[in-house]
Amino acid sequence: MMRGLGELESTIMDRMWARRRPASVRDVLDDLRQERTIAYTTVMTVMDKLHTKGLLKRQPVGRAYVYEPVASKEAYTADLMRSALAGSGNQAATLVHFLERLTSEEAAALEAALQVFPHRGSRA
Protein backbone atom coordinates (compact mmCIF):
# COMPACT_ATOMS: atom_id res chain seq x y z
CA MET A 1 0.00 0.00 0.00
CA MET A 2 1.30 3.45 -0.93
CA ARG A 3 1.84 5.75 2.03
CA GLY A 4 1.59 9.48 2.37
CA LEU A 5 4.54 11.75 2.92
CA GLY A 6 6.00 13.03 6.15
CA GLU A 7 5.74 16.76 6.95
CA LEU A 8 9.12 17.78 5.53
CA GLU A 9 8.81 15.42 2.56
CA SER A 10 5.42 16.95 1.78
CA THR A 11 6.78 20.49 2.08
CA ILE A 12 9.69 19.72 -0.24
CA MET A 13 7.45 18.00 -2.79
CA ASP A 14 5.03 20.94 -2.72
CA ARG A 15 7.97 23.27 -3.44
CA MET A 16 9.18 21.01 -6.25
CA TRP A 17 5.70 20.79 -7.82
CA ALA A 18 5.29 24.56 -7.57
CA ARG A 19 8.69 25.26 -9.20
CA ARG A 20 7.79 23.41 -12.41
CA ARG A 21 11.49 23.15 -13.26
CA PRO A 22 14.48 21.18 -11.96
CA ALA A 23 16.03 22.33 -8.70
CA SER A 24 19.15 21.61 -6.70
CA VAL A 25 19.21 20.95 -2.97
CA ARG A 26 20.58 24.50 -2.59
CA ASP A 27 17.58 25.93 -4.50
CA VAL A 28 15.12 24.13 -2.23
CA LEU A 29 17.14 25.00 0.86
CA ASP A 30 17.12 28.71 -0.02
CA ASP A 31 13.37 28.54 -0.55
CA LEU A 32 12.74 26.74 2.75
CA ARG A 33 15.01 29.09 4.71
CA GLN A 34 12.61 31.96 3.95
CA GLU A 35 10.25 30.32 6.45
CA ARG A 36 12.36 28.18 8.78
CA THR A 37 15.86 27.34 9.94
CA ILE A 38 16.98 24.12 8.32
CA ALA A 39 20.32 22.47 7.52
CA TYR A 40 21.56 21.71 4.01
CA THR A 41 22.21 18.09 4.99
CA THR A 42 18.60 17.69 6.18
CA VAL A 43 17.21 18.87 2.85
CA MET A 44 19.75 16.74 0.96
CA THR A 45 18.79 13.62 2.95
CA VAL A 46 15.06 14.14 2.45
CA MET A 47 15.46 14.79 -1.27
CA ASP A 48 17.59 11.65 -1.56
CA LYS A 49 14.84 9.68 0.22
CA LEU A 50 12.23 11.14 -2.13
CA HIS A 51 14.42 9.99 -5.03
CA THR A 52 14.70 6.50 -3.51
CA LYS A 53 10.89 6.40 -3.11
CA GLY A 54 10.55 7.20 -6.80
CA LEU A 55 8.99 10.64 -6.38
CA LEU A 56 11.97 12.66 -7.60
CA LYS A 57 14.34 11.92 -10.46
CA ARG A 58 17.79 13.42 -10.47
CA GLN A 59 20.66 14.13 -12.79
CA PRO A 60 24.21 15.01 -11.86
CA VAL A 61 25.24 18.57 -12.62
CA GLY A 62 28.83 19.16 -11.62
CA ARG A 63 29.32 17.84 -8.10
CA ALA A 64 25.64 18.02 -7.18
CA TYR A 65 22.29 16.70 -8.39
CA VAL A 66 19.38 18.53 -9.94
CA TYR A 67 16.00 17.05 -9.03
CA GLU A 68 12.53 17.18 -10.54
CA PRO A 69 9.25 15.41 -9.76
CA VAL A 70 8.56 12.14 -11.55
CA ALA A 71 4.81 12.92 -11.71
CA SER A 72 2.46 15.82 -11.06
CA LYS A 73 0.93 16.43 -7.66
CA GLU A 74 -2.43 15.42 -9.09
CA ALA A 75 -1.06 12.10 -10.38
CA TYR A 76 0.61 11.40 -7.01
CA THR A 77 -2.65 12.16 -5.18
CA ALA A 78 -4.59 9.91 -7.54
CA ASP A 79 -2.12 7.09 -6.84
CA LEU A 80 -2.64 7.58 -3.08
CA MET A 81 -6.41 7.47 -3.54
CA ARG A 82 -6.24 4.27 -5.62
CA SER A 83 -3.92 2.65 -3.12
CA ALA A 84 -6.23 3.51 -0.22
CA LEU A 85 -9.23 2.15 -2.13
CA ALA A 86 -7.39 -1.05 -3.07
CA GLY A 87 -6.46 -1.66 0.57
CA SER A 88 -9.89 -0.87 1.98
CA GLY A 89 -11.29 -4.41 1.94
CA ASN A 90 -14.72 -3.29 0.74
CA GLN A 91 -14.32 -0.88 -2.14
CA ALA A 92 -18.05 -0.19 -2.58
CA ALA A 93 -18.51 0.71 1.09
CA THR A 94 -15.37 2.82 1.05
CA LEU A 95 -16.62 4.75 -1.99
CA VAL A 96 -20.01 5.32 -0.34
CA HIS A 97 -18.32 6.73 2.77
CA PHE A 98 -16.10 8.89 0.56
CA LEU A 99 -19.09 10.26 -1.36
CA GLU A 100 -21.01 10.97 1.86
CA ARG A 101 -18.20 13.22 3.03
CA LEU A 102 -17.76 15.31 -0.15
CA THR A 103 -18.29 19.03 0.13
CA SER A 104 -20.43 20.68 -2.53
CA GLU A 105 -17.26 21.96 -4.22
CA GLU A 106 -15.73 18.47 -4.21
CA ALA A 107 -18.97 16.98 -5.58
CA ALA A 108 -18.95 19.55 -8.38
CA ALA A 109 -15.33 18.69 -9.18
CA LEU A 110 -16.21 14.98 -9.26
CA GLU A 111 -19.14 15.63 -11.60
CA ALA A 112 -16.88 17.70 -13.89
CA ALA A 113 -14.23 14.96 -13.89
CA LEU A 114 -16.81 12.34 -14.81
CA GLN A 115 -17.86 14.45 -17.79
CA VAL A 116 -14.25 14.52 -19.01
CA PHE A 117 -13.65 10.84 -18.30
CA PRO A 118 -16.87 8.89 -18.84
CA HIS A 119 -17.41 5.48 -17.28
CA ARG A 120 -15.42 2.79 -19.11
CA GLY A 121 -18.44 0.51 -19.30
CA SER A 122 -20.65 2.97 -21.18
CA ARG A 123 -21.36 2.29 -24.81
CA ALA A 124 -21.92 4.96 -27.40
CYANA upper distance limits for C-alpha pairs under 8 A (distance plus 0.5 A):
  1 MET  CA     83 SER  CA      6.17
  1 MET  CA     84 ALA  CA      7.66
  1 MET  CA     87 GLY  CA      7.20
  2 MET  CA     79 ASP  CA      8.23
  2 MET  CA     80 LEU  CA      6.60
  2 MET  CA     83 SER  CA      6.21
  2 MET  CA     84 ALA  CA      8.06
  3 ARG  CA     80 LEU  CA      7.54
  4 GLY  CA     80 LEU  CA      7.66
  5 LEU  CA      9 GLU  CA      6.14
  5 LEU  CA     10 SER  CA      5.90
  6 GLY  CA     10 SER  CA      6.40
  7 GLU  CA     11 THR  CA      6.72
  8 LEU  CA     12 ILE  CA      6.61
  8 LEU  CA     46 VAL  CA      8.11
  9 GLU  CA     13 MET  CA      6.59
  9 GLU  CA     46 VAL  CA      6.88
  9 GLU  CA     47 MET  CA      8.21
  9 GLU  CA     50 LEU  CA      7.71
 10 SER  CA     14 ASP  CA      6.53
 11 THR  CA     15 ARG  CA      6.80
 12 ILE  CA     16 MET  CA      6.67
 12 ILE  CA     28 VAL  CA      7.77
 12 ILE  CA     47 MET  CA      8.16
 13 MET  CA     17 TRP  CA      6.51
 13 MET  CA     69 PRO  CA      8.15
 14 ASP  CA     18 ALA  CA      6.56
 14 ASP  CA     73 LYS  CA      8.35
 15 ARG  CA     19 ARG  CA      6.64
 15 ARG  CA     28 VAL  CA      7.80
 16 MET  CA     20 ARG  CA      7.26
 16 MET  CA     21 ARG  CA      8.19
 16 MET  CA     22 PRO  CA      8.29
 16 MET  CA     23 ALA  CA      7.89
 16 MET  CA     28 VAL  CA      8.32
 16 MET  CA     68 GLU  CA      7.15
 16 MET  CA     69 PRO  CA      7.11
 17 TRP  CA     69 PRO  CA      7.23
 17 TRP  CA     72 SER  CA      7.26
 17 TRP  CA     73 LYS  CA      6.96
 19 ARG  CA     23 ALA  CA      8.42
 21 ARG  CA     68 GLU  CA      7.15
 22 PRO  CA     66 VAL  CA      6.43
 22 PRO  CA     67 TYR  CA      5.78
 22 PRO  CA     68 GLU  CA      5.17
 23 ALA  CA     27 ASP  CA      6.25
 23 ALA  CA     28 VAL  CA      7.28
 23 ALA  CA     66 VAL  CA      5.72
 23 ALA  CA     67 TYR  CA      5.79
 23 ALA  CA     68 GLU  CA      6.99
 24 SER  CA     28 VAL  CA      7.02
 24 SER  CA     64 ALA  CA      7.93
 24 SER  CA     65 TYR  CA      6.57
 24 SER  CA     66 VAL  CA      4.98
 24 SER  CA     67 TYR  CA      6.51
 25 VAL  CA     29 LEU  CA      6.45
 25 VAL  CA     40 TYR  CA      7.91
 25 VAL  CA     43 VAL  CA      7.00
 25 VAL  CA     44 MET  CA      6.29
 25 VAL  CA     47 MET  CA      7.91
 25 VAL  CA     65 TYR  CA      8.05
 25 VAL  CA     66 VAL  CA      7.88
 25 VAL  CA     67 TYR  CA      8.39
 26 ARG  CA     30 ASP  CA      6.52
 26 ARG  CA     40 TYR  CA      7.73
 27 ASP  CA     31 ASP  CA      6.83
 28 VAL  CA     32 LEU  CA      6.61
 28 VAL  CA     43 VAL  CA      8.10
 29 LEU  CA     33 ARG  CA      6.51
 29 LEU  CA     38 ILE  CA      8.01
 29 LEU  CA     39 ALA  CA      8.30
 29 LEU  CA     40 TYR  CA      6.84
 29 LEU  CA     43 VAL  CA      6.95
 30 ASP  CA     34 GLN  CA      7.33
 31 ASP  CA     35 GLU  CA      8.38
 32 LEU  CA     36 ARG  CA      6.70
 32 LEU  CA     37 THR  CA      8.36
 32 LEU  CA     38 ILE  CA      7.98
 33 ARG  CA     37 THR  CA      6.09
 33 ARG  CA     38 ILE  CA      6.96
 38 ILE  CA     42 THR  CA      7.46
 38 ILE  CA     43 VAL  CA      8.08
 39 ALA  CA     43 VAL  CA      7.17
 40 TYR  CA     44 MET  CA      6.61
 41 THR  CA     45 THR  CA      6.48
 42 THR  CA     46 VAL  CA      6.75
 43 VAL  CA     47 MET  CA      6.56
 44 MET  CA     48 ASP  CA      6.57
 45 THR  CA     49 LYS  CA      6.72
 46 VAL  CA     50 LEU  CA      6.66
 47 MET  CA     51 HIS  CA      6.68
 47 MET  CA     56 LEU  CA      8.03
 48 ASP  CA     52 THR  CA      6.72
 49 LYS  CA     53 LYS  CA      6.62
 50 LEU  CA     54 GLY  CA      6.84
 50 LEU  CA     55 LEU  CA      5.86
 50 LEU  CA     56 LEU  CA      6.18
 51 HIS  CA     55 LEU  CA      6.13
 51 HIS  CA     56 LEU  CA      4.94
 51 HIS  CA     57 LYS  CA      6.26
 51 HIS  CA     58 ARG  CA      7.76
 52 THR  CA     56 LEU  CA      8.38
 54 GLY  CA     70 VAL  CA      7.64
 55 LEU  CA     69 PRO  CA      6.36
 55 LEU  CA     70 VAL  CA      5.91
 55 LEU  CA     71 ALA  CA      7.65
 56 LEU  CA     67 TYR  CA      6.63
 56 LEU  CA     68 GLU  CA      5.92
 56 LEU  CA     69 PRO  CA      4.93
 56 LEU  CA     70 VAL  CA      5.75
 57 LYS  CA     67 TYR  CA      6.08
 57 LYS  CA     68 GLU  CA      6.06
 57 LYS  CA     69 PRO  CA      6.71
 57 LYS  CA     70 VAL  CA      6.39
 58 ARG  CA     65 TYR  CA      6.44
 58 ARG  CA     66 VAL  CA      5.88
 58 ARG  CA     67 TYR  CA      4.80
 58 ARG  CA     68 GLU  CA      6.97
 59 GLN  CA     65 TYR  CA      5.85
 59 GLN  CA     66 VAL  CA      5.89
 59 GLN  CA     67 TYR  CA      7.16
 60 PRO  CA     64 ALA  CA      6.24
 60 PRO  CA     65 TYR  CA      4.81
 60 PRO  CA     66 VAL  CA      6.78
 61 VAL  CA     65 TYR  CA      5.98
 61 VAL  CA     66 VAL  CA      6.94
 71 ALA  CA     75 ALA  CA      6.58
 71 ALA  CA     76 TYR  CA      6.99
 72 SER  CA     76 TYR  CA      6.77
 73 LYS  CA     77 THR  CA      6.59
 74 GLU  CA     78 ALA  CA      6.62
 75 ALA  CA     79 ASP  CA      6.73
 76 TYR  CA     80 LEU  CA      6.87
 77 THR  CA     81 MET  CA      6.74
 78 ALA  CA     82 ARG  CA      6.68
 79 ASP  CA     83 SER  CA      6.56
 80 LEU  CA     84 ALA  CA      6.63
 81 MET  CA     85 LEU  CA      6.68
 82 ARG  CA     86 ALA  CA      6.51
 83 SER  CA     87 GLY  CA      6.72
 84 ALA  CA     88 SER  CA      6.62
 85 LEU  CA     89 GLY  CA      8.50
 85 LEU  CA     91 GLN  CA      6.43
 85 LEU  CA     94 THR  CA      7.45
 85 LEU  CA     95 LEU  CA      8.34
 86 ALA  CA     91 GLN  CA      7.49
 88 SER  CA     94 THR  CA      7.17
 90 ASN  CA     94 THR  CA      6.66
 91 GLN  CA     95 LEU  CA      6.58
 92 ALA  CA     96 VAL  CA      6.76
 93 ALA  CA     97 HIS  CA      6.75
 94 THR  CA     98 PHE  CA      6.63
 95 LEU  CA     99 LEU  CA      6.57
 96 VAL  CA    100 GLU  CA      6.65
 97 HIS  CA    101 ARG  CA      7.00
 98 PHE  CA    102 LEU  CA      7.16
 99 LEU  CA    107 ALA  CA      8.43
102 LEU  CA    106 GLU  CA      6.04
102 LEU  CA    107 ALA  CA      6.31
103 THR  CA    107 ALA  CA      6.61
104 SER  CA    108 ALA  CA      6.64
105 GLU  CA    109 ALA  CA      6.75
106 GLU  CA    110 LEU  CA      6.65
107 ALA  CA    111 GLU  CA      6.68
108 ALA  CA    112 ALA  CA      6.67
109 ALA  CA    113 ALA  CA      6.60
110 LEU  CA    114 LEU  CA      6.67
111 GLU  CA    115 GLN  CA      6.92
112 ALA  CA    116 VAL  CA      7.08
113 ALA  CA    117 PHE  CA      6.57
114 LEU  CA    118 PRO  CA      5.80
114 LEU  CA    119 HIS  CA      7.81
118 PRO  CA    122 SER  CA      7.91
